[in-house]
Amino acid sequence: MFCAVRCTLVCMAQDRASVDLRNIRHRVENARSDKAWQLLPLSKKIRLLLEERLDQIEKEAQDLEEDPTEKPEKKQSGK
């Protein structure tokens, strides 16, 4: 039992990271204008923005897997 608790604490510690927000803190704080956003702590705002962006990236990748003909068109439009 002691080992299980210890492992959990170690895993939780490994899931944390220090991030320098000097250049983006203002952007994160002002990413939305609703009252609920303003009440959230900075860490939750960052987590939400990160999760939303990861969801978007994963959806784009899934869309490309489902329709591989989109891939060359996206490359050409990016040039």
N, C-alpha and C positions, 0 to 999 in steps of 0.2 A: 504494500500500500504506500509506504513512504517513497519507494522508487517511482511509482506512477505519478504521485504529486510532484516530485522533483522533476521528472521528465516534462510534465505539463508546464511547469514554470520556466524551464529552459526553452521549450518551444515557443512560449509566449514572448520571451525576451528576444529570440531570434527573429520574430516577426515585426520588430520595431526598427525604425531607422531615423537617424538624424538628418534633417534636410535644411539647407541654407535657403531661407525664403526672402533674403534681402531685396532681390529684384522683382519678386512676384507677389509679395504679401498684399499689396494694395490691389492688384488685379484679382486675387482670390477673394478678398473682402468685398469687392465691388462687382463680382461676377453676376450677381443677381440683385434685384432691388426690393424683393418682397420682405416683409417683416420677419417671417420665419427664418430666412437666410441670415438676417442681421443678428438673430438671437443665438444662432449656432456658434459653438467655439470654432476657432480656426482649424483645429485638427479634423473636425467633422466635415467642414467645408472642403478641405483638401481631399479627404477620403471620398466624398460624394463626387467631386469633379473627376477624380482619378477613376472611380468606378464607372461613371458615365462615359468617359473617353475609352476605357477598356471595352465596355459593352459595344460602343460604336465600331471600334477596330475589329472586334470579334465578328460582329454582324457583317461588316464589309468582307472579311475573309471568308465567311460562310457563304455569302452571296456569290463570291468568285468561284468557290468550289462547286456550287450548284449550277452556275452558268459560266463555264470557263471561257466562252467567247467574249465575255466582258473584259477580260484581262488585257488583251492587246489594245482595245479601244481606250482604256483608262491610261495606259502608258503613252499612247499617241497624244491624247488630250493634255497630258501633263507637260509635253515638250513645248 
